[in-house]
Amino acid sequence: MDWETKLIHAGLDPDEHYGALSVPVYNASTYRQRSIEKPGRYEYGRSGNPTRNALEALIAELEGGKHGFAFASGVAAIASALCLLEAGQHVLACRDIYGGTYRLLSGLFPRFGITHSFIDTTDPAAVAAAIRPETKALFLETPSNPLLKITDLAACALLAKERGLLTIVDNTFMTPYLQRPLDLGCDVTVYSATKFLGGHSDVVAGLAVVADRELSSRLRFVQTAFGAVLGPQDSWLVMRGIRTLKVRIDAQQETAQKLSTWLNAHPLVGKVYYPGLPGHPGAKLHGAQSRGPGCVLSFALADGEAAKRFLHAVHLPVPAVSLGGVESILTYPSTMSHAALPASRREEIGVGDNLVRLSVGLESFADLKEGLDRGLRGVRGDP
């Protein structure tokens, strides 16, 4: 099937009882066992649910993996993937990374003896030089959040395989429609399905896909033992969102390209971070490993006060946390997505108080441009 056809039909087995084309929501915590010697496919909601399993089959097929796993949030998916590691092992992660992942790596997993280093993963030589004897995983984002830096996934995956490391990629910004890390040799892809996959800002969910059967068994053990599984109603909402993924991304990406070009020429905007701009240092690499630049961009204003005046003046897009919805969302990383990072750390990696992140939705380009222009007029103090 073509990819857009898979979005509609992959993982969908018509309901055996009534032929429903929408997967039923199975609100069941336990299931009748016809044999106590050999449990059936479903026995308890934590270890399996038909609605959740339909979503897991769908994301596995879209990603080109062996098995998919659905979790209660994107952070739960990331934490579960990191649970593949053991005490005494070490993770290399990209420097500008989602604040929730930073919190996990710096505040939670060290309690269990898993250490980390943050490095510039856009430089494969720097990645190779940072590998220690105890390093067992690379954790990557590309484009990174929020500076949209580009990492060579194939090069990092090859290096990881040579050194016996796992490669885990947060592909939330791209979705499997625009980028498939498993095809480039990576081992695990994770998503905050709250974002573009759900697409409507009405569900919190996480997904993971693995390329290897043995690794799949290990992650399934973590999912069952850790128990941070996605409920059936939320699984259904994510599936509903995925069905329209292509048409949403196509429209949002087209508008993001226009807005980034307009912002890049605006006298009050210092720098625009978006891999669809010709001047982006990773544009060529990103174009080679993905199908498009995506729908998220960041831009810098003169200073933190200018950014705050802008966000107070703007009404469209909406200032809020998160991204990937049908509505455009402006996020202030310093106090929102990256608040978990100390101020000194944010400054060190370039996430200053002057930075604003924009997730482009489905509104018209004209309305979004006018809304952003109103915010920028507010920076100058104009009415």
Secondary structure by P-SEA (a helix, b strand, c coil): ccaaaaaccccccccccccccccccccccbbbbccccccccccccccccaaaaaaaaaaaaaacccbbbbcccaaaaaaaaaccccccbbbbbcccccaaaaaaaccccccccbbbbbcccccaaaaaaaccccccbbbbbccccccccccaaaaaaaaaaaabbbbbbccccccccccccccccccbbbccccccccccccccbbbbbbccaaaaaaaaaaaaaacccccaaaaaaaaaaaaaaaaaaaaaaaaaaaaaaaaaaccccccccccccccccaaaaaaacccccccbbbbbcccaaaaaaaaaacccccccccccccbbbbbcccccccccccaaaaaaacccccbbbbbcccccaaaaaaaaaaaaaaaaccc
